[in-house]
Amino acid sequence: MSAYDHETLLSLTYATPQRARRVERAITPEIGDIDDERSRTRLDREAAELRLTIEARDLVALRAAANTWLSLVSVAEQAGAATR
């Protein structure tokens, strides 16, 4: 059995691949930095879709990681909207 018993996928689809790429670039530096012994996250992008796969040892860590990533994405989206 894996050390990470729980997993969730956050799939975010944007109007354009360029918008998805902007958000991806904004949050990529956090990948690995936020990981700890209780959770880890992978980021993938295909065209206009971003996928964050979060693995965690327990449900509390999964929820905390998901909340963190959704907050970071929200900030990246708002910052991107402000620069248009």
GIHU-V59714 format. One line per field, one symbol per residue. burial: # if it has 9 or more other C-alpha atoms within 8 Angstrom, else .. A space follows every 10 residues. Layout:
burial: ???
//
This chain:
burial: ...####... ...#..#.## ####..#... #...#..### ###.#..### ########.. ##..##.... .##..##..# ....
//
